[in-house]
Amino acid sequence: MSINSTNYKSNIRLENILIIGNGGRENSLAWVIQKNQLVKKVYLIPGNAGSERINKCERIKIDINNKNELIGKLNFLKIDLIVIGPEIPLANGLADFLRKNDFKVFGPGKDGARLEYSKSWAKEFMQDANIPTANFWKVNTLEEAKKIIHSSPSPLVVKADGLASGKGVFIPDSKDECFRAAESILNGKFGESGNMVVLEEKIQGPEVSVFALCDGERYILLPTAQDHKRLNEKDKGPNTGGMGAYSPAPLLTEDYLNRIIKEIIEPTIDQLNKKNIDYKGVIYFGLMITKSGPKVIEYNCRFGDPECQTIMPLMDQNFVFLLEKCSMGNLNGDEKINTSDKVSGCVIATSRGYPFEYKTGFPIKIGKIDSNDCQIFDSGTSLSKDGELLTDGGRVLSIVCQDKNFDMVFEKAYKNLKEINFDGIYYRNDIGNQVRKNFYKEN
C-alpha cells in the first residue's frame, strides 16, 4: 500500500476506534484494524461473545439510540474513528448525527444509505444514470402486482422495498409462487419494509460482489468476492444472509472488472454527486454477469457479510488508514491495497431452522483448531453466566481460511468445522465449488 504509516503518526490520531454492530462482519473489521500499531483500543457496540477474543478489543454496553449517553461515552473514550457496520443504524441517520458531533465516521449518511433501504429508489437511481440492471416495476397493491405478474411472459423476482436482513428477496419458479410472495410481503411479512414491492425481470448468470471504499468523490476497490446466498447445496432452498464466500473471484478478469468500473462503479459515484449525496463509506455492488454484460442486482451501503469476513484477512495493517481517509474525504486517487498473495474462503455455520424459526442458547464446543491462516469470527454468540459460549443467532459463526489455492483453503476450513459442534449445527459442504478443482473429483 502506498500509504506511509510514519507520515500518519505525525498527522493523525488513531488510538481509539469504535465499531458499531454485533456480527461476524464487525469482528473481522476489528480483527484487521487492531493489527495497526497506532491503534491502542478497538471498542465494539455491542459486539458479541467473540469480540473480546480479538486483541485490543472491548465491548461496550450502551443503547446507540440514547444519543446523549452515546456522545458522552464516545467523548470520554476519546474515539478517533467510528466504523458503522450494519445497515439499520445507517438508514436511521446515525452517521449524520455523529458527524454533527464532530466525530470521524466511516459510513454513509441517511441519504446515501437509501441505496440499500429503498430498492425502488435504487432502481430509479440506476435507471436515471443508465446503469445496467434488470427491468422492474414497483407496486403497493395486490391488484397491481397481480396484473404485472400475469402479464409477464415468465415469473418475476419479488423484493420487499425496504430492509429485510437479506431475506426479502424471492425467486419464484411459477407465477402463482410469484403472487404468493408479493401477497406475503404486502400483508406485513416484513412490516413497513414491505409497504412497497419491487417486481423484477429475472436475469441469469453467476453473481459476484464488488466493494468500493468511497470518500465522497474518489474510490478504491477491495478484492472481489463471490457469495453463496441459498441455504442448501447446489444453490437450492431459500435466500439467506449468506452461507459462505471466497475471494478474489477468478470470474472477474482485469478486463471485465475495468468494464464494471466504467459502466457501473464510476456512474454510481457520479450520480451520487449529481444528487449532492456526500457518500463516505463502502458501496457494495451485488452484480450478475449476464450474457449481455454485468448488471446490478442490488446495492448495499455497508460491507457484505460473509464477504467482509472473507476479504479482511487479505488486508494488511494499513487498512484502517483507508477508512480514516474516506471518513475525511481525503483519498488522493493513487492509493493501492497491498493484499496478501493468498486466496481466502469462508464457511458459515448456522442454527437449525435458519433463515426461518430457530432456537438459541446451545453450548458451542470448539476442539483442536488449525489456527495457521485461519480465523473464527463469531456472528451470533453470547456467554452464559458461567462464561460458556452459546449460540445466539441464526448465523452462529464463520470459519475463514487463507492459503495458496482454494482447494487448500476449503480443505482446512471444513477440517476445522469438524472440530466445532453445537446442537443443530448446519453448513453447506459445497462452498467455493466453482473454484475448488478437486471438488467435482471428490463428489
C-alpha positions as CSV (number, residue, x, y, z in Angstrom):
1,M,0.0,0.0,0.0
2,S,1.3,3.4,-0.9
3,I,0.3,4.9,2.5
4,N,3.3,5.6,4.7
5,S,2.4,4.8,8.3
6,T,5.3,7.0,9.7
7,N,3.7,10.1,8.0
8,Y,0.4,9.2,9.5
9,K,1.9,9.0,13.0
10,S,2.6,12.8,12.9
11,N,-0.6,13.8,11.1
12,I,-3.4,11.9,12.7
13,R,-4.5,10.1,15.9
14,L,-5.9,6.7,15.5
15,E,-5.6,5.3,19.0
16,N,-9.2,4.5,19.8
17,I,-11.5,3.0,17.2
18,L,-15.3,2.3,17.6
19,I,-17.1,-0.3,15.6
20,I,-20.9,-0.4,15.7
21,G,-22.5,-3.8,15.2
22,N,-22.7,-7.3,16.6
23,G,-21.9,-9.7,13.8
24,G,-19.1,-11.5,12.1
25,R,-18.6,-8.5,9.8
26,E,-17.8,-6.3,12.7
27,N,-15.5,-8.9,14.3
28,S,-13.5,-9.2,11.1
29,L,-13.2,-5.4,10.9
30,A,-12.0,-5.2,14.5
31,W,-9.5,-8.1,13.8
32,V,-7.9,-6.2,10.9
33,I,-8.0,-2.8,12.5
34,Q,-6.2,-3.9,15.7
35,K,-3.2,-5.1,13.6
36,N,-2.1,-1.4,13.1
37,Q,0.5,-0.3,15.7
38,L,-1.1,3.1,16.1
39,V,-4.3,1.5,17.3
40,K,-4.4,1.0,21.1
41,K,-8.1,0.0,21.6
42,V,-11.0,-1.2,19.5
43,Y,-14.4,-0.8,21.1
44,L,-17.5,-2.6,19.8
45,I,-21.1,-1.6,20.4
46,P,-22.5,-4.1,21.2
47,G,-20.2,-6.8,19.7
48,N,-20.7,-10.4,20.6
49,A,-19.1,-13.2,22.6
50,G,-16.2,-13.5,20.1
51,S,-15.3,-9.8,20.1
52,E,-13.2,-9.9,23.3
53,R,-11.2,-12.8,22.0
54,I,-9.7,-10.3,19.5
55,N,-6.6,-8.5,20.5
56,K,-7.1,-4.9,21.9
57,C,-10.9,-5.3,21.7
58,E,-13.5,-4.4,24.3
59,R,-17.3,-4.5,24.2
60,I,-19.5,-1.5,25.4
61,K,-23.0,-2.0,26.7
62,I,-24.9,1.1,25.6
63,D,-28.0,1.9,23.6
64,I,-27.0,3.7,20.5
65,N,-30.4,5.3,20.3
66,N,-29.8,7.1,23.6
67,K,-28.0,9.9,21.8
68,N,-26.8,12.0,24.9
69,E,-25.4,8.9,26.6
70,L,-23.7,7.8,23.4
71,I,-22.0,11.1,22.8
72,G,-20.9,11.4,26.4
73,K,-19.4,7.9,26.3
74,L,-17.6,8.5,23.0
75,N,-16.1,11.7,24.2
76,F,-15.0,10.0,27.4
77,L,-13.3,7.3,25.4
78,K,-11.6,9.8,23.1
79,I,-12.8,7.9,20.0
80,D,-10.8,8.8,16.9
81,L,-12.8,7.0,14.2
82,I,-16.2,5.3,14.1
83,V,-17.0,2.5,11.7
84,I,-20.7,1.7,11.4
85,G,-21.2,-2.0,10.3
86,P,-25.0,-2.7,9.8
87,E,-27.5,-1.1,7.5
88,I,-30.2,-0.2,10.1
89,P,-28.2,2.5,12.0
90,L,-27.0,3.9,8.7
91,A,-30.6,4.0,7.4
92,N,-31.6,5.7,10.6
93,G,-29.1,8.5,10.1
94,L,-26.6,7.6,12.8
95,A,-23.6,8.7,10.7
96,D,-25.2,12.1,10.2
97,F,-25.7,12.6,13.9
98,L,-22.2,11.5,14.8
99,R,-20.6,13.8,12.2
100,K,-22.6,16.8,13.5
101,N,-21.0,16.0,16.8
102,D,-17.5,16.2,15.2
103,F,-16.7,12.5,15.0
104,K,-14.9,11.0,12.0
105,V,-17.3,8.4,10.6
106,F,-16.9,5.7,8.0
107,G,-20.4,5.0,6.8
108,P,-22.8,7.0,4.6
109,G,-25.4,9.4,5.8
110,K,-29.1,8.6,5.6
111,D,-29.3,10.0,2.1
112,G,-26.6,7.6,0.8
113,A,-28.0,4.6,2.8
114,R,-31.1,4.9,0.7
115,L,-29.2,2.9,-2.0
116,E,-30.0,-0.1,0.3
117,Y,-33.0,0.8,2.4
118,S,-35.2,1.5,-0.7
119,K,-34.9,-0.9,-3.6
120,S,-37.3,1.1,-5.7
121,W,-35.3,4.3,-5.1
122,A,-32.1,2.4,-6.0
123,K,-33.7,1.1,-9.2
124,E,-34.8,4.5,-10.3
125,F,-31.3,5.9,-9.4
126,M,-29.8,3.3,-11.8
127,Q,-32.3,4.0,-14.5
128,D,-31.6,7.7,-14.3
129,A,-27.8,7.1,-14.6
130,N,-28.1,4.4,-17.3
131,I,-26.5,1.8,-15.1
132,P,-27.3,-1.7,-16.4
133,T,-29.9,-3.5,-14.2
134,A,-32.9,-5.7,-14.7
135,N,-36.2,-4.2,-15.8
136,F,-38.6,-3.5,-12.8
137,W,-42.0,-2.4,-11.6
138,K,-42.9,-1.0,-8.2
139,V,-46.3,-1.8,-6.8
140,N,-48.1,-1.2,-3.5
141,T,-51.3,-3.1,-4.0
142,L,-52.1,-6.7,-4.7
143,E,-54.1,-5.8,-7.7
144,E,-51.2,-4.0,-9.4
145,A,-48.9,-6.9,-8.5
146,K,-51.3,-9.5,-10.0
147,K,-51.7,-7.5,-13.2
148,I,-47.9,-7.3,-13.8
149,I,-47.2,-10.8,-12.7
150,H,-49.8,-12.4,-15.0
151,S,-48.9,-10.2,-18.0
152,S,-45.2,-11.1,-17.7
153,P,-44.0,-13.9,-20.1
154,S,-42.1,-15.6,-17.2
155,P,-42.0,-15.5,-13.4
156,L,-40.6,-12.3,-11.8
157,V,-38.2,-11.8,-8.9
158,V,-40.2,-10.4,-5.9
159,K,-38.5,-8.0,-3.4
160,A,-39.6,-6.1,-0.3
161,D,-38.7,-2.5,-0.9
162,G,-37.1,-1.9,2.5
163,L,-34.6,-3.7,4.7
164,A,-35.3,-7.3,5.5
165,S,-31.9,-8.7,6.7
166,G,-31.2,-10.4,3.3
167,K,-34.5,-12.4,3.5
168,G,-36.8,-10.1,1.5
169,V,-35.9,-11.4,-2.0
170,F,-37.9,-14.2,-3.6
171,I,-37.0,-16.0,-6.8
172,P,-40.2,-18.0,-7.7
173,D,-40.4,-20.7,-10.3
174,S,-44.1,-20.0,-11.2
175,K,-46.4,-17.1,-11.4
176,D,-48.5,-18.4,-8.5
177,E,-45.4,-18.5,-6.3
178,C,-44.7,-15.0,-7.5
179,F,-48.1,-13.8,-6.5
180,R,-47.9,-15.5,-3.1
181,A,-44.6,-13.9,-2.4
182,A,-45.9,-10.4,-3.2
183,E,-49.0,-11.1,-1.1
184,S,-47.0,-12.1,1.9
185,I,-44.8,-9.0,1.7
186,L,-47.7,-6.6,1.2
187,N,-49.6,-8.3,4.1
188,G,-46.9,-7.4,6.5
189,K,-44.3,-10.2,6.5
190,F,-41.5,-7.6,6.8
191,G,-43.5,-4.8,8.4
192,E,-43.1,-1.4,6.9
193,S,-40.3,-2.7,4.7
194,G,-43.0,-4.4,2.7
195,N,-45.2,-1.4,2.1
196,M,-44.0,-1.4,-1.5
197,V,-42.9,-4.4,-3.6
198,V,-40.4,-4.3,-6.4
199,L,-41.0,-6.8,-9.2
200,E,-38.0,-7.5,-11.4
201,E,-37.3,-9.3,-14.6
202,K,-35.4,-12.5,-13.9
203,I,-31.9,-12.4,-15.3
204,Q,-29.4,-15.3,-15.5
205,G,-25.7,-15.7,-14.7
206,P,-23.2,-16.0,-11.8
207,E,-23.3,-13.4,-9.0
208,V,-20.2,-11.5,-7.8
209,S,-19.6,-8.9,-5.1
210,V,-17.5,-5.8,-5.7
211,F,-16.8,-3.3,-2.9
212,A,-15.6,0.3,-3.3
213,L,-14.3,2.4,-0.4
214,C,-15.6,5.9,-1.2
215,D,-14.6,9.3,0.2
216,G,-17.4,11.2,-1.5
217,E,-15.6,11.7,-4.8
218,R,-12.9,9.2,-5.2
219,Y,-12.8,5.4,-4.5
220,I,-10.6,2.4,-4.1
221,L,-11.7,-1.2,-4.8
222,L,-11.3,-4.1,-2.5
223,P,-10.6,-7.7,-3.7
224,T,-13.7,-9.1,-5.4
225,A,-15.7,-12.0,-3.9
226,Q,-18.4,-14.5,-4.6
227,D,-21.1,-15.2,-2.0
228,H,-23.4,-18.2,-1.7
229,K,-26.9,-16.9,-0.8
230,R,-29.0,-20.0,-0.9
231,L,-29.4,-22.1,2.2
232,N,-28.7,-25.5,0.7
233,E,-26.1,-27.2,-1.5
234,K,-26.3,-26.8,-5.3
235,D,-27.8,-23.3,-4.6
236,K,-31.2,-24.7,-3.6
237,G,-33.6,-23.5,-0.9
238,P,-34.5,-20.0,0.4
239,N,-32.3,-17.0,0.3
240,T,-30.2,-16.2,3.4
241,G,-27.9,-13.5,4.6
242,G,-25.1,-15.6,3.1
243,M,-23.8,-19.2,3.7
244,G,-20.1,-18.7,2.7
245,A,-17.9,-16.8,0.3
246,Y,-14.5,-16.7,-1.3
247,S,-12.1,-14.0,-2.5
248,P,-10.9,-13.0,-5.0
249,A,-13.4,-14.1,-7.7
250,P,-11.4,-15.6,-10.6
251,L,-14.5,-15.0,-12.8
252,L,-13.7,-11.3,-12.8
253,T,-10.7,-10.8,-15.1
254,E,-8.9,-7.4,-15.1
255,D,-10.6,-6.5,-18.4
256,Y,-14.0,-7.4,-17.1
257,L,-13.5,-5.5,-13.9
258,N,-12.5,-2.5,-15.9
259,R,-15.8,-2.8,-17.8
260,I,-17.6,-2.9,-14.4
261,I,-15.7,0.2,-13.3
262,K,-16.7,2.1,-16.5
263,E,-20.3,1.0,-16.8
264,I,-21.3,0.7,-13.1
265,I,-19.0,1.9,-10.4
266,E,-18.0,5.3,-11.7
267,P,-21.5,6.2,-13.0
268,T,-22.9,5.3,-9.5
269,I,-20.5,7.7,-7.8
270,D,-21.1,10.4,-10.4
271,Q,-24.9,10.0,-9.9
272,L,-24.5,10.3,-6.1
273,N,-22.6,13.6,-6.6
274,K,-25.3,14.8,-9.0
275,K,-27.8,14.3,-6.2
276,N,-25.5,16.1,-3.8
277,I,-25.0,12.9,-1.7
278,D,-21.6,13.1,0.0
279,Y,-21.1,9.3,0.3
280,K,-18.3,8.4,2.8
281,G,-18.3,4.7,3.3
282,V,-18.3,1.4,1.4
283,I,-20.6,0.8,-1.6
284,Y,-21.4,-2.9,-2.2
285,F,-22.3,-3.8,-5.8
286,G,-24.1,-7.0,-6.0
287,L,-23.7,-7.9,-9.7
288,M,-24.9,-10.6,-12.1
289,I,-22.7,-11.5,-15.0
290,T,-25.2,-12.0,-17.8
291,K,-24.7,-12.8,-21.5
292,S,-25.2,-9.2,-22.3
293,G,-22.8,-7.9,-19.7
294,P,-22.7,-7.0,-15.9
295,K,-25.9,-5.9,-14.3
296,V,-26.6,-4.6,-10.8
297,I,-28.8,-6.8,-8.7
298,E,-28.6,-4.6,-5.6
299,Y,-26.5,-2.0,-3.7
300,N,-25.6,-2.3,-0.1
301,C,-24.4,0.7,2.0
302,R,-22.1,-1.5,4.1
303,F,-19.7,-4.4,3.9
304,G,-21.4,-7.6,2.9
305,D,-21.5,-10.5,5.4
306,P,-19.8,-13.0,4.9
307,E,-17.8,-11.4,2.1
308,C,-16.3,-9.0,4.7
309,Q,-15.0,-11.9,6.9
310,T,-13.5,-13.4,3.7
311,I,-11.8,-10.3,2.5
312,M,-10.4,-8.7,5.7
313,P,-7.7,-11.4,6.3
314,L,-6.3,-10.4,2.9
315,M,-5.8,-6.8,4.1
316,D,-2.6,-5.5,5.6
317,Q,-2.2,-3.4,8.8
318,N,-2.7,-0.1,6.9
319,F,-6.3,-0.9,6.1
320,V,-7.5,1.4,8.9
321,F,-5.8,4.4,7.2
322,L,-8.1,3.9,4.2
323,L,-11.2,4.0,6.4
324,E,-9.9,7.2,8.0
325,K,-9.1,8.8,4.7
326,C,-12.6,8.0,3.4
327,S,-14.2,9.4,6.5
328,M,-12.4,12.8,5.9
329,G,-12.8,12.9,2.1
330,N,-9.0,12.6,1.8
331,L,-8.4,9.8,-0.8
332,N,-5.9,11.1,-3.3
333,G,-6.7,8.6,-6.0
334,D,-3.4,6.7,-6.2
335,E,-3.7,4.5,-3.1
336,K,-3.1,0.8,-3.7
337,I,-4.2,-2.0,-1.4
338,N,-1.4,-4.3,-0.8
339,T,-3.3,-7.6,-0.4
340,S,-2.0,-11.0,0.6
341,D,-0.8,-13.2,-2.3
342,K,-3.1,-15.9,-0.9
343,V,-6.8,-16.6,-1.5
344,S,-9.4,-16.7,1.2
345,G,-12.6,-18.7,1.8
346,C,-15.3,-18.6,4.4
347,V,-18.0,-21.1,5.5
348,I,-20.9,-20.1,7.8
349,A,-22.2,-22.4,10.5
350,T,-25.9,-21.8,11.2
351,S,-28.6,-22.8,13.7
352,R,-31.1,-25.5,12.7
353,G,-34.1,-23.8,11.1
354,Y,-32.3,-20.7,9.9
355,P,-33.4,-18.5,8.0
356,F,-36.8,-19.1,9.5
357,E,-37.5,-20.0,13.1
358,Y,-34.6,-21.4,15.1
359,K,-33.7,-21.9,18.8
360,T,-30.7,-20.4,20.5
361,G,-28.8,-21.0,23.8
362,F,-27.0,-24.2,22.9
363,P,-23.4,-24.6,24.1
364,I,-20.7,-24.4,21.5
365,K,-17.8,-26.9,21.8
366,I,-14.6,-26.0,20.0
367,G,-11.9,-28.7,19.7
368,K,-8.4,-28.5,18.2
369,I,-8.4,-25.8,15.5
370,D,-5.6,-25.4,13.0
371,S,-5.2,-21.6,13.5
372,N,-2.5,-21.1,11.0
373,D,-4.0,-18.7,8.5
374,C,-7.4,-19.5,9.9
375,Q,-9.9,-17.3,11.8
376,I,-13.1,-17.9,13.7
377,F,-15.4,-14.9,13.5
378,D,-18.4,-15.2,15.8
379,S,-21.7,-13.9,14.3
380,G,-24.5,-14.9,16.7
381,T,-22.9,-15.9,20.0
382,S,-23.2,-15.0,23.7
383,L,-21.8,-16.1,27.0
384,S,-23.7,-17.8,29.8
385,K,-23.4,-16.5,33.4
386,D,-20.7,-19.2,33.8
387,G,-18.8,-17.9,30.8
388,E,-19.8,-20.8,28.5
389,L,-20.1,-19.9,24.8
390,L,-23.7,-20.2,23.5
391,T,-25.5,-19.9,20.2
392,D,-27.4,-16.6,19.9
393,G,-28.4,-16.2,16.3
394,G,-29.2,-17.8,13.0
395,R,-25.8,-17.5,11.6
396,V,-23.6,-18.5,14.5
397,L,-20.0,-18.2,13.3
398,S,-17.8,-18.3,10.3
399,I,-14.6,-20.2,9.6
400,V,-12.3,-18.3,7.4
401,C,-9.0,-19.7,5.9
402,Q,-6.3,-18.5,3.6
403,D,-3.8,-20.5,1.5
404,K,-2.1,-20.7,-1.9
405,N,-5.2,-22.1,-3.6
406,F,-8.9,-22.6,-3.0
407,D,-8.7,-26.4,-2.6
408,M,-6.3,-25.9,0.3
409,V,-8.4,-23.1,1.8
410,F,-11.6,-25.1,1.9
411,E,-9.9,-28.4,2.9
412,K,-8.6,-26.5,6.0
413,A,-12.0,-24.8,6.6
414,Y,-14.0,-28.0,6.6
415,K,-11.4,-29.8,8.7
416,N,-11.7,-27.1,11.3
417,L,-15.5,-27.1,11.1
418,K,-15.5,-30.8,12.2
419,E,-13.9,-29.5,15.5
420,I,-16.9,-27.3,16.2
421,N,-20.1,-28.6,17.5
422,F,-23.5,-27.3,18.8
423,D,-27.0,-28.8,18.8
424,G,-28.4,-28.2,15.3
425,I,-25.2,-27.1,13.6
426,Y,-25.7,-26.8,9.8
427,Y,-23.4,-25.7,7.0
428,R,-23.1,-26.2,3.3
429,N,-20.3,-28.6,2.1
430,D,-20.1,-27.1,-1.4
431,I,-19.0,-23.5,-0.6
432,G,-16.5,-22.4,-3.3
433,N,-17.3,-25.4,-5.5
434,Q,-16.8,-23.1,-8.6
435,V,-13.1,-22.6,-7.7
436,R,-12.2,-25.9,-6.0
437,K,-10.5,-28.1,-8.7
438,N,-10.8,-31.2,-6.5
439,F,-14.5,-30.6,-5.6
440,Y,-16.0,-32.5,-8.6
441,K,-13.4,-35.2,-8.4
442,E,-14.4,-35.9,-4.8
443,N,-18.1,-35.6,-5.3
